[in-house]
Amino acid sequence: MIDGAVVESWYRLLVGEEFRVVMRRLDNHVRQNKVMPTIFDLVEKPRPEHNKNVLRQVAEWEEVANGGPRPRKY
């Protein structure tokens, strides 16, 4: 039995996630595992390749390597 505090915690942590994505991950987890999922199993994990600042950072590294201006602080 899951108590109310657990439900509230899960709600707070999952409220910003897309419902269909969470349900698809839950379905996949249940098919592949015998244990209950954790929040981490259901939420979208940050992926470094989605970081749009990488290209800017590479350009700054190239400028510094070529003796150009110093990088900006973000």
Secondary structure by P-SEA (a helix, b strand, c coil): cccaaaaaaaaaacccccaaaaaaaaaaaaacccccccccccccccccccccaaaaaaaaaaaaaacccccccc
